[in-house]
Structure formats: structure tokens, C-alpha cells
């Protein structure tokens, strides 16, 4: 194609919440001046309601929600507020600000392990990055969102993510990959028979692939099928997209007048629904078809109107199309200085979007314009000399033109060859550096495992303190955030299952802190009462990590259950932070719940007081301590969590077995449930028979 035609894609927005917006004014009336979680949630709903009404107050109320949530320490509220503000900034076409808000929402959702919230924030980041032409980041975040959606079987999010990835690939001319993504979208649309427009979105984007490949009949079939569905649903935005894309086919077939009719209909709908990005694209297509009809002044008018919109929204992909179109328009008008100006702007922007491939393309285009300008100058010179010079002079001029063109082609070939060699050498060096860095990191982590293994109590010490016991310990990564701890003082055996914040290297570092503080409490301080041990641990974590200092960024802690068992009297004492203890007496399982506050993360500097529970045990009773990794594992026939109810039933079935058989039964049940799924967390279960 001589002219660049922007093909519109149907891009699905991964909204951050499914809340009903409601009437904004009626929601505002519910505000009561308090500062609590309910008021934060209400402010988020108000922001969403104003955003749905196209009112910029959505940004204001979202910021109020963020400020209140941060003040009261409501992490989820802060995450929802940032997500709501991101959507409101996107509506205002402040795409860079929207990306920053969604990035913050993603980080906060990650802190509270809200997978769905993370996925939606990443998806909204991808949308905004696509709008501004940052295709690399858009693809990265869309793929990350897809992985999270797949982990929780959230099909609507999977639909939107595949659609987003396909659109990025389409803009990068990766037609095979885009088609594969759109077929995934089409298959997922079958899960939503009540919403036929989802199927139509997939069909329309498949039509885009065939359109760009020049397979017009196939493209028309998919566009027409999609348009029929959109017409029934009165979906004006989607109808305008189909009209636009049908217009590009007419233009490909050189039916420029028919193409302009379709582009104008698309433009009218875009203006009616307030879609500035679509208006910009429709104006570009009108400009392109005007160039083909020789209406260069009209083309210039349309491109400039489109560029004004693109500049206002900072849409780099739209700017790119306008620069290219204006360079061609001025070339057609023989105004080569202006053509070079816009070609240079196109080249600079395109380099930042597509790298080396863009550079080669721009060199080819630059050569084209060089040759055209030289030819024009020679034509003028030839007309002046025609009356004065003989046929031989004209032949000399033509020969010179041929030599210049030959030298130009040779120069392009040499330049491309040198550029390719330079990039190849740089890539080899970069790969070697990455390989070396990976080895250093792997070696460091493996050595950290040796250190952690040496800290954990060896099996002979565990058996000496707890003769009839087992420990099921399955780290998710090389090093673990879960650890077990066993000590004995006088006749009291003390043991604990501890779950530090995170897993891998960060969790392992926290485990060293926790292990040392527990050992200090018993061996140096002589403390054997579980609630007092937890109090000492809570104080020590806050002090070591300086969590009460203003500006501290370390807000990590740990959950655990801790038991002190008198080996002579069989009296059991228990204290816990989030993690309970299970005991089985006479075949009946009892759960002693833990306190609902963790070890550490006391920003106010006040050490927590924990509840001490005392239970008289009998010979043959079982005691179980565990972290949350076993119950939180995804698997089974439907990819769901194992959950605590199923774990308690399993314990009741195996409690009378010998300890080594209990451990095997728990491990086999875990592996069978996990099957092909990835392990989500460290696994730790301690069983002790009285």
C-alpha cells in the first residue's frame, strides 16, 4: 500500500472491579465523615460512579479513598483506590498517570495476595501502554495478567488478556501470533453465551488479520458476521470499528469513494460516543483515501486534525501514523522540505517503538524520498537544458542518475550489513553476561540453602526431644520462608511451625531472624510459656527490623503456632499468631484458634500480647502444627484450593497410623492434589504423638 491505513482493533478493557456504580450523588449522601474501611469502600464506589458518568470528579474521590486508606492502614482500600484513580485518569486520557496508579494498585494487591486484583491492575496497565504505543510493556503486562487469570480460572480476564496480546502482535505485524490469540478469544467466548458481542469481538479481530494479509474475501466475511451481531446489540463503538475496517478493504481494492463513505460513517459514530482515539484513526483513513484520490489539500486537513487529537492524548501510535501520512502528502505536493520534516519525526518516533526493524524500514523510505527529490531536480534541469543541449548531453545526465542510484543502493547494503554485525556482537556479549549473572545468583542461592539447612534442627535432635513425631517439609523454592523449631528445657519440649512473609530468599532471611529469637527466648531468657515466647519474638522482630521507625520500609513478619508439652504431666500449652493447633483425642479433632495478629509489623512500637491456652493431654493423643501452604495449594479436578476442611478430614482418617505412615499419607495426598499445578507456597506440617 502506498498510504498507511490504521486498522482499528477491538480492545477489551480489564476493569478493576465488578461493583455497581450506582448514582454518584446518592452515594455521596452516604458519606458520614468517619474514617473507616466502609467509608473507603464507599469513596471507591463514588469514584467509579462519577467515572462512568464521564465526570472528572472520579479522580478526586479516588484520591480521597487512597488518603483515608493509607491513614487507617487499610491496604486493600488503598489498592482499590489506586485502581479506581487509574481508570479515571484513563478516561481523562492521562495514560501515563493511569499506568502509575495501576502499578501501585498491583503492588498493594500483591501484599495481600489478592491475585484477581493484581491481574486486573496489570491488564489495565497493558491497555494504557497499548494506547501510548509502548508495545513491549503492554505485551509483558498482558501476559502477566493472563498467567494470574489462568491460575484462578477467571475466564473473563483470560478473554481480555488474549485479546490484548493479539492486538499488540497485530500492531507489530506478527500476524500468525495475533491470529492464534484471537482464536483463543473465540474459544473463550463460548463460555459467555449470554453476551454475543464477545464472540463478535473475536470475529472482528480475526477479520483484521486477514485484512492486513490482503485476503479481502475472508476479511469481509468476518467483519460482516461481527457487524450483524453488533447491530443487534446496538453496540455503536463496535459498529464504528467494523465500518472503519470494511473501509480499509474498499481502499485496498482501490474503491476510494466507497471507502470514504464508510470512513465518514465511522467518524460520525466515534464523535457521537466521544471516542477521541477512534476519531483520530477515522480522520487518518479519510486523509489516506484523499491522497489516493489526488485530493492532497483534504489529506493535509484530515491528518492535521488527527495529529492534534493524538498530541492531546499522547498516543504515540496515532502520532506515528500522522507523521508518515503527512510526509507522503507533502511529497505528493512536491514540498520536499516539509516531507523531510515529517519523515524525520516519523523515523525518530518509530525507532523508539520498533528498534532495528524500524530503522531498516526508515532507511528504505529515506532512500525513496532522496531518489524522488533528486529525480525532480534533474527533471527541472533537463527541461531547462532541453532547448540548449543535444541528445548526447541528455544521455550523460541519465547515466549520472543511474550511477547515483547504484551508489545509493550499495551504500544501503553496506550500512545494513555493518549494523547487523554490530547488533549481533552486542547481543552475544549481552547473552554471555546474563549467563554469568545467572550462575552467580544460582550459586549464591544454593549456598544459602546450605546455611538454612545447617540452622534447622537435625533429625536426631528432633527425635531426641520429640521421640514419636514427624515433620513434612516441602519448600516451594530452593530456600524457604517456612521453618520448624524444636527446643527442650527441663521436662518441657517446645516446638513450632513458622511461616515467614513470602517464600524464597526474602522468606529465608526472615526465617534466620525468627529462629534466633525463638532460641534466645528459651535458652538465654529461660522462657517456656508459649504466649511469653511469642511476646519476646514480636518485640525482637520489630526492634531488629526497626519497624516502628518513621520511614521504615520493612513491613514483614511471620505467622506461627507454638506448643510447650510437659513430658511428665502431659500438660500442653499453646499460643499462636494466625496459625492454629489441631489436637485429636479419642478420635475427635479439636482446633485451638490463634490470635489474629502476626509477629512483627507493629508500626506503633507496641508489642502484642498473645493468648496462652492450656490443655491436659492423654497418652496416644495427636498434636498437629502447620503453615498455610498445604491448605492453599491449587489442584484437584477443578483447579481449586485444598482448603482446611479437607485437611482436617484427612488428619482424622490417618491420626492412628504410625508417624512415618502419617507423613507419607500427607505427602501423597498433597502430590496427588497438586498434580500438574505449580506449588504455590512452602509446605510445613509437624505431627507429635503424646
Buried (B, 14 or more C-beta within 10 A) or exposed (E): EEBBBBBBBBBBBBBBBEBEBBEBEEBBEEEEEEEEBEBBBBBBBBBBBBBBEEBEBBBBBBBBBBBBBBEEEBBBBBBBBBBBBBBBBBBBBBBEBBBBBBBBBBBBBBBEEBBBBBBBBBBBBBBBBBBBBBBEBBBBBBBBBBEBBBBBEBBBBBBBBBBBBBBBBBBBEBBEBBBBBBBBBBEBBEEBEEEBBBBBBBBBBBBBBBBBEEBBEBBBBBBEBBBBBBEEBEBBBBBBBBBBBBBBBBBBEEBBEBBBBBBBBBBBBBBEEEBBBBBBBBBBBBBBBBBBEEBBEBBBBBBBBBBEBBEEBBBBBBBBBBBBBBBBBBBBBEBBEBBBBBBBBBBEBBBEBBEEEBBBEBBEBBBEBBBBBBBEEBEEEBEEEEEEEEEEEEEEBEEEBEEBBEEBEEEBEEEBEEBEEEEEEEEEEEEEEEEEEEEEEEEEBEEBBEEBEEBBBEEEEBBEBBEEBBBBBBBBBBBBBBBBBBBBEEEBBBBBBBBBBBBBBBBBBBBBBBBEBBEBBBEEEEBBBBBBBBBBBBBBBBBEBEBBEEEEEBBBBBBBBBBBBBBEEBBBBBBBBBBBBBBBBEEEBEEBBBBEBBBBBBEEEEBBEBBBBEBEBEEEBBBBBBBBBBBBBBBBEEBBBBEBEBBBEBBBEBBEEEBEEBBBBBBEBBEEBBEEEEBBBBBBBBBBBB
